[in-house]
Structures are given as structure tokens and as C-alpha cells.
Amino acid sequence: MGNDIFFSKLKAILNDIEPIENPENVKRAEDRVLIESIRKEARVARTYMTDTIRENSIKLIDATLDNYKVECEGQRKALELAKRYSVNAHTVADNGNGLVLFGGLGTGKDHLMMGIAKRLYYHHKSVLWTDGLRLKARMVRFWSKDSESALDVIRELTDPDFLWISDPIIQGEPLTPQQRDFFYGIVNARYMAKKPTLLTINVKNGPELDAVMGAATADRLKDGSYTHYCDWPSWRGPLSINDLPLKPAPRKFDMNALQEQAIRNGDIPNPNMGTRPETAAKLKKLKPFVSAE
């Protein structure tokens, strides 16, 4: 009975549903610290994931690795890389291993990266999403006369476990020297802190990445990172009239199925994941506590 109560409480923490109302029921101080650290990790990850989904386009809200369409060998390899990367969330986070997906327009790079971000969230990893427009706004604050604003920008972009930059180039316009210096500063700060940077960018090869981002920035982005060239045609295009059914199927809602799908998509944390193997081993050794109820 005690174990059931303990793990039901732990599940609630991992799902960030309810707090521990009676932490004194956990007998050992180190056990309380462990539970509180898991709880805090989950809340931080949830905050970043909520912002990532809110800031992204509606098109990517439902993007997962499970619904990524594979029609060629390159896409199969890209999906395999995405799955392997996200499964090893703790390892790549600890080692500072980033991920760069590059290629033409409309090849699904951001779909893959959103799927990765959701799976990193399973492991309670914080992922901050940004793009060229938002980075440009941050750059204005960075170069302002207010030194505190500059420090705030650095903290914003270096605090999360993963920084996802979605196409830093705005409409193909070349970066100014100030923009290059800014990008270098952010990428280098994360590189020196061994924090991974995730990048999706519309370039065809390494030399073009060097030319666009600057050799020093590109060198740090690629060092110790995984890269994949998305060399297939764009998925974007017009629809055919045959895509419209004459009699749309009625919509059915199954709440249990929706909850299971939400866990798979990363919309809510998976209670069976999110802890390191060594942490999971510690959890198994915890002494059960008795409910005060």
C-alpha cells in the first residue's frame, strides 16, 4: 500500500498535476530533495515547451516523429537520426552534442525538430525555440546601451538545456556584421558551456553554412554535433479537388485515446520517462511513506 501511495504521488509530480502537500511524509531528507528536483525539472521543461508550442506556427503543433512521412531514403535516415538523438536526451545534453538539419525550403526540417523537442520534453529537458525575426529583436536589446538588457539576452539564450534556432536567415537576406557577431556570441557561449544548439537552416552544404553564418560560428555549430542534409523536394504545394471528400466523416472523440496521444506527442510528460537511469535506480530504493489522510 505504501509503495502504491508513493508512486502515485511521484506520477503526479512528473505530470506536474499536484504538489507534494505533505513532504514531511517522506522520511529521508535526500529523498525529499530528489523528489523536489524532479518536480522542478518537470516544471521548467513544461514552461519552455509551452512557449515553444505557443511561439511556433499552428502547422507544427501536431508535428511529431510518429506522423513524419517517409518517402525516400534520406527522409528515413533523417527520422532515424531524430529518434536516436531524442532517445539519448541525457547523453547529448551532458556532452553538448547539437543537431543541424540543413537543406532546401519545405523539406520538413522544423517538423523533425518539433518532434525531437517534444521527445526531449519527455526527459524533462528544456527547449527554447527562436527564429531569425525573434533573434533580430533580441539583438536590438543586446546592442542597446543598457548593459543589463544585454546580460538578460545572454541568459535567455544560454539558460535552457537546448536552444532551437529555426532558420536564422530572414527571407534570404545576408547577415550584417552586427548580426554575425551576435550569433557568434550566443553560439560560442553555449559551446563553451557544453549546451547543445539545434539548428534548421535553408542552405545546401557546409561551405554555404560557413558563408551565411560565418566560419567561426559554423565551426562551433558543427563541432561535436550531428548533421543531416535534407536533399529531397519540398512538401509544399497546391491541393487537388479530389482531396475533398463529398461526405466528410463524423468526428469522434475518445478521451482516453486523446490522453494517450497527448503523451506520445509530448503535450504532457510521460510518467514512465524523464529520469536518468541512475535516478530511476535511486527511486526504486526509496522507502515508502504513509499518507497523512
C-alpha positions as a printed NumPy array, in Angstrom:
array([[  0.   ,   0.   ,   0.   ],
       [  2.815,   2.373,   0.916],
       [  4.579,   1.84 ,  -2.425],
       [  1.325,   2.48 ,  -4.293],
       [  0.888,   5.798,  -2.486],
       [  4.494,   6.777,  -3.123],
       [  4.457,   6.074,  -6.854],
       [  1.037,   7.659,  -7.323],
       [  2.473,  10.815,  -5.754],
       [  5.599,  10.549,  -7.885],
       [  3.487,  10.155, -11.029],
       [  1.584,  13.307, -10.076],
       [  4.855,  15.198,  -9.713],
       [  6.173,  14.015, -13.082],
       [  2.924,  15.116, -14.711],
       [  3.055,  18.417, -12.828],
       [ -0.546,  17.905, -11.72 ],
       [ -0.385,  18.391,  -7.97 ],
       [  2.316,  19.373,  -5.451],
       [  3.504,  17.327,  -2.518],
       [  1.186,  18.677,   0.156],
       [  2.857,  16.771,   2.978],
       [  6.564,  16.458,   2.121],
       [  7.267,  15.601,   5.755],
       [  5.74 ,  12.19 ,   4.999],
       [  8.877,  11.418,   3.013],
       [ 11.108,  10.253,   5.805],
       [ 14.619,  10.798,   4.446],
       [ 15.833,  14.301,   3.596],
       [ 17.727,  13.101,   0.496],
       [ 14.516,  11.511,  -0.798],
       [ 12.675,  14.819,  -0.439],
       [ 15.473,  16.603,  -2.283],
       [ 15.319,  14.051,  -5.102],
       [ 11.558,  14.403,  -5.496],
       [ 11.705,  18.197,  -5.407],
       [ 14.454,  18.229,  -8.052],
       [ 12.355,  16.04 , -10.373],
       [  9.364,  18.283,  -9.764],
       [ 11.341,  21.432, -10.556],
       [ 12.887,  19.865, -13.67 ],
       [  9.429,  18.918, -14.965],
       [  8.036,  22.404, -14.359],
       [ 10.918,  24.147, -16.117],
       [ 10.594,  21.796, -19.088],
       [  6.83 ,  22.384, -19.22 ],
       [  7.299,  26.172, -19.235],
       [  9.729,  26.05 , -22.156],
       [  7.632,  23.512, -24.076],
       [  4.505,  25.64 , -23.652],
       [  6.361,  28.674, -25.017],
       [  7.832,  26.634, -27.88 ],
       [  4.395,  25.454, -28.989],
       [  2.811,  28.892, -28.461],
       [  5.518,  30.713, -30.436],
       [  5.507,  28.221, -33.307],
       [  3.01 ,  28.185, -36.124],
       [ -0.224,  26.213, -35.746],
       [  1.03 ,  23.922, -38.512],
       [  3.68 ,  22.489, -36.202],
       [  1.522,  21.968, -33.098],
       [  0.682,  18.396, -34.115],
       [  4.116,  17.629, -35.586],
       [  5.673,  14.503, -34.088],
       [  8.214,  11.928, -35.179],
       [  5.383,   9.404, -35.38 ],
       [  3.486,  11.34 , -38.075],
       [  6.577,  12.324, -40.1  ],
       [  6.124,  10.929, -43.624],
       [  8.979,   8.914, -45.103],
       [  9.056,   8.716, -48.896],
       [ 12.779,   8.374, -49.636],
       [ 15.985,   7.03 , -48.099],
       [ 17.143,  10.483, -46.993],
       [ 13.958,  11.006, -45.003],
       [ 14.299,   7.564, -43.422],
       [ 17.834,   8.401, -42.278],
       [ 16.713,  11.807, -41.   ],
       [ 13.916,  10.216, -38.965],
       [ 16.27 ,   7.576, -37.575],
       [ 18.73 ,  10.287, -36.534],
       [ 15.904,  12.266, -34.884],
       [ 14.735,   9.22 , -32.917],
       [ 18.232,   8.217, -31.813],
       [ 19.059,  11.792, -30.805],
       [ 15.933,  12.224, -28.679],
       [ 16.229,   8.783, -27.054],
       [ 19.72 ,   9.782, -25.878],
       [ 18.491,  13.107, -24.448],
       [ 20.576,  12.994, -21.276],
       [ 23.756,  11.943, -23.09 ],
       [ 23.601,  14.629, -25.804],
       [ 22.673,  17.243, -23.177],
       [ 25.62 ,  16.314, -20.956],
       [ 28.079,  16.2  , -23.878],
       [ 26.81 ,  19.339, -25.601],
       [ 26.031,  17.462, -28.834],
       [ 23.933,  19.702, -31.073],
       [ 21.956,  18.889, -34.218],
       [ 21.969,  20.703, -37.573],
       [ 19.33 ,  19.95 , -40.222],
       [ 20.035,  21.801, -43.464],
       [ 18.594,  21.707, -46.951],
       [ 16.035,  23.328, -49.24 ],
       [ 12.73 ,  25.004, -48.429],
       [  9.777,  22.868, -47.357],
       [ 11.707,  19.681, -46.624],
       [ 10.22 ,  19.187, -43.154],
       [ 13.242,  20.199, -41.089],
       [ 11.149,  22.017, -38.491],
       [  8.654,  19.132, -38.362],
       [ 11.505,  16.813, -37.381],
       [ 12.892,  19.301, -34.881],
       [  9.491,  19.83 , -33.244],
       [  9.174,  16.062, -32.907],
       [ 12.611,  15.977, -31.28 ],
       [ 11.719,  18.865, -28.953],
       [  8.611,  17.04 , -27.742],
       [ 10.587,  13.88 , -27.048],
       [ 13.26 ,  15.849, -25.211],
       [ 10.411,  17.169, -23.1  ],
       [  9.608,  13.549, -22.182],
       [ 13.004,  13.564, -20.481],
       [ 12.259,  16.891, -18.743],
       [ 14.746,  18.772, -20.928],
       [ 14.044,  22.468, -21.526],
       [ 13.983,  23.541, -25.188],
       [ 13.829,  27.224, -26.177],
       [ 12.629,  27.898, -29.731],
       [ 13.506,  31.044, -31.663],
       [ 13.88 ,  32.179, -35.269],
       [ 15.51 ,  34.917, -37.316],
       [ 12.882,  37.58 , -36.572],
       [ 12.923,  36.972, -32.833],
       [ 16.708,  36.821, -32.74 ],
       [ 16.802,  40.155, -34.564],
       [ 14.575,  41.675, -31.868],
       [ 16.818,  40.223, -29.173],
       [ 19.861,  41.595, -30.979],
       [ 18.419,  45.12 , -30.753],
       [ 18.166,  44.683, -26.978],
       [ 21.659,  43.165, -26.872],
       [ 23.279,  46.141, -28.627],
       [ 21.337,  48.713, -26.601],
       [ 23.14 ,  50.968, -24.146],
       [ 21.568,  49.108, -21.246],
       [ 24.156,  46.545, -20.161],
       [ 21.533,  44.749, -18.067],
       [ 19.462,  44.129, -21.211],
       [ 22.478,  42.559, -22.9  ],
       [ 23.   ,  40.233, -19.935],
       [ 19.302,  39.314, -19.953],
       [ 19.535,  38.31 , -23.622],
       [ 22.582,  36.137, -22.962],
       [ 20.819,  34.457, -20.04 ],
       [ 17.631,  33.89 , -22.054],
       [ 19.521,  32.062, -24.787],
       [ 22.001,  30.131, -22.657],
       [ 19.848,  29.023, -19.689],
       [ 17.763,  26.296, -21.413],
       [ 19.174,  22.805, -21.927],
       [ 18.629,  23.105, -25.696],
       [ 18.338,  26.183, -27.925],
       [ 16.437,  25.548, -31.174],
       [ 17.123,  28.169, -33.849],
       [ 14.723,  27.859, -36.773],
       [ 16.2  ,  29.415, -39.913],
       [ 18.133,  32.44 , -38.597],
       [ 18.239,  33.946, -42.117],
       [ 15.255,  36.216, -42.797],
       [ 13.973,  35.886, -46.376],
       [ 17.467,  35.013, -47.563],
       [ 18.887,  38.438, -46.717],
       [ 22.597,  38.295, -45.769],
       [ 23.586,  38.803, -42.158],
       [ 25.05 ,  42.161, -41.204],
       [ 28.4  ,  42.227, -39.335],
       [ 26.469,  43.022, -36.139],
       [ 24.185,  40.026, -36.645],
       [ 27.167,  37.751, -37.269],
       [ 28.852,  38.946, -34.092],
       [ 25.636,  38.418, -32.153],
       [ 25.135,  34.882, -33.48 ],
       [ 28.738,  34.049, -32.746],
       [ 28.399,  35.318, -29.182],
       [ 25.331,  33.162, -28.48 ],
       [ 26.624,  30.02 , -30.193],
       [ 30.043,  30.374, -28.561],
       [ 28.522,  30.917, -25.108],
       [ 26.529,  27.703, -25.417],
       [ 29.511,  25.891, -26.945],
       [ 31.76 ,  26.833, -24.025],
       [ 29.029,  25.785, -21.549],
       [ 28.585,  22.423, -23.372],
       [ 24.935,  23.175, -24.087],
       [ 23.509,  21.832, -27.366],
       [ 22.196,  24.101, -30.097],
       [ 19.602,  22.773, -32.548],
       [ 19.588,  24.469, -35.952],
       [ 17.34 ,  24.215, -39.007],
       [ 18.572,  26.294, -41.912],
       [ 17.988,  26.608, -45.651],
       [ 21.483,  26.016, -47.037],
       [ 22.777,  23.273, -49.33 ],
       [ 26.125,  22.345, -47.794],
       [ 28.809,  23.101, -45.221],
       [ 30.602,  25.797, -47.235],
       [ 27.31 ,  27.653, -47.729],
       [ 26.641,  27.416, -43.986],
       [ 30.1  ,  28.906, -43.363],
       [ 29.367,  31.719, -45.819],
       [ 25.971,  32.507, -44.314],
       [ 26.708,  32.212, -40.597],
       [ 30.424,  32.987, -40.59 ],
       [ 33.167,  30.372, -40.449],
       [ 33.773,  30.633, -36.684],
       [ 30.058,  30.316, -35.82 ],
       [ 29.51 ,  27.434, -38.244],
       [ 32.604,  25.663, -36.915],
       [ 31.197,  25.695, -33.377],
       [ 27.739,  24.657, -34.537],
       [ 29.166,  21.601, -36.316],
       [ 31.78 ,  20.578, -33.755],
       [ 30.538,  17.587, -31.766],
       [ 27.124,  17.878, -33.419],
       [ 25.08 ,  15.63 , -35.67 ],
       [ 24.195,  16.96 , -39.138],
       [ 21.88 ,  15.821, -41.901],
       [ 21.331,  17.17 , -45.409],
       [ 17.642,  17.217, -46.339],
       [ 18.071,  16.927, -50.095],
       [ 14.561,  15.928, -51.152],
       [ 11.918,  18.147, -52.865],
       [  9.639,  20.494, -50.939],
       [  6.465,  19.019, -49.489],
       [  4.597,  22.272, -50.017],
       [  2.234,  22.586, -52.952],
       [ -1.408,  23.052, -54.017],
       [ -4.128,  20.502, -53.277],
       [ -6.282,  18.639, -55.779],
       [-10.074,  18.839, -55.769],
       [-10.024,  15.057, -55.326],
       [ -8.592,  15.622, -51.849],
       [-12.003,  16.936, -50.714],
       [-14.447,  14.137, -49.797],
       [-18.077,  14.632, -50.76 ],
       [-19.197,  13.419, -47.319],
       [-16.732,  14.225, -44.535],
       [-16.511,  11.547, -41.851],
       [-18.041,  12.488, -38.472],
       [-15.551,  13.419, -35.77 ],
       [-15.371,  11.1  , -32.778],
       [-13.688,  11.884, -29.504],
       [-12.203,   9.253, -27.216],
       [-10.763,  10.982, -24.145],
       [ -8.531,   8.034, -23.201],
       [ -7.141,   7.878, -26.724],
       [ -6.623,  11.652, -26.747],
       [ -4.69 ,  11.476, -23.461],
       [ -2.501,   8.646, -24.761],
       [ -1.878,  10.612, -27.955],
       [ -1.005,  13.728, -25.926],
       [  1.636,  11.72 , -24.037],
       [  3.057,  10.346, -27.303],
       [  3.134,  13.841, -28.821],
       [  4.854,  15.295, -25.767],
       [  1.954,  17.633, -24.909],
       [  2.052,  16.195, -21.385],
       [  5.038,  14.404, -19.83 ],
       [  5.236,  10.638, -19.973],
       [  5.245,   9.421, -16.349],
       [  7.402,   6.444, -17.327],
       [ 10.213,   8.597, -18.677],
       [ 12.071,  11.744, -17.719],
       [ 14.592,  10.391, -15.27 ],
       [ 18.152,   9.269, -15.778],
       [ 18.876,   5.563, -15.256],
       [ 20.819,   6.325, -12.083],
       [ 17.924,   8.435, -10.771],
       [ 15.439,   5.674, -11.571],
       [ 17.645,   3.255,  -9.623],
       [ 17.568,   5.607,  -6.633],
       [ 13.79 ,   5.89 ,  -6.848],
       [ 13.43 ,   2.111,  -6.58 ],
       [ 15.373,   2.176,  -3.32 ],
       [ 13.247,   4.873,  -1.689],
       [ 11.397,   3.871,   1.45 ],
       [  7.616,   4.194,   1.066],
       [  5.859,   6.821,   3.149],
       [  2.447,   6.645,   4.805],
       [ -0.278,   9.029,   3.729],
       [ -1.435,  11.514,   6.34 ],
       [ -5.016,  11.024,   5.172]])
